[in-house]
C-alpha cells in the first residue's frame, strides 16, 4: 500500500512555478535605529510577530477597534512605532471601523516623525486579487 501511495504522489501534477512572496522586513532597520538601547526600548506595533525578532518590549495595538486606545495609553512613552495598514483590518462595509483606522493613522502620522516606509504589493495569479500594504516606522516627535 505504501508503494502504491508513493507512485500516486509522484504522478500528481506539480506546479511549474513556486512563488513565496515575503513582505518587507524591518528587523535590521529597527535594530540599527535602536542601537545599543534595543533591549531597553519599547515599540508600539501592529504586528505581534515583531517580538520574535527584536528584544525590545513590544506593545501590540490589538487591531483597529483598540489601536487608538492602546496608542493613547502609551502617552508618548515609546521609542518606535511599527505599523502596517494591512494589520489594521476592516470589513469594507464597516464605515465605523474604516473611520477609526483613518483617524488612528492620521493621529500617528501627525504626532510622530516618519523614519521608514515601504510599500508591498501581494500578487496572486488572478490580477483582481492584488492588494498592497504600507509598512511604516515612526519615532515620537520630541
C-alpha positions, 0 to 999 in steps of 0.5 A: 500500500505504501508503494502504491501511495508513493507512485500516486504522489509522484504522478500528481501534477506539480506546479511549474512555478513556486512563488513565496512572496515575503513582505518587507522586513524591518528587523535590521532597520529597527535594530540599527535605529535602536542601537545599543538601547534595543533591549531597553526600548519599547515599540508600539506595533501592529504586528505581534510577530515583531517580538520574535525578532527584536528584544525590545518590549513590544506593545501590540495595538490589538487591531483597529477597534483598540489601536487608538486606545492602546496608542493613547495609553502609551502617552508618548512613552515609546521609542518606535512605532511599527505599523502596517495598514494591512494589520489594521483590518476592516470589513469594507462595509464597516464605515465605523471601523474604516473611520477609526483606522483613518483617524488612528493613522492620521493621529500617528502620522501627525504626532510622530516623525516618519523614519521608514516606509515601504510599500508591498504589493501581494500578487496572486495569479488572478490580477483582481486579487492584488492588494498592497500594504504600507509598512511604516516606522515612526519615532515620537516627535520630541 
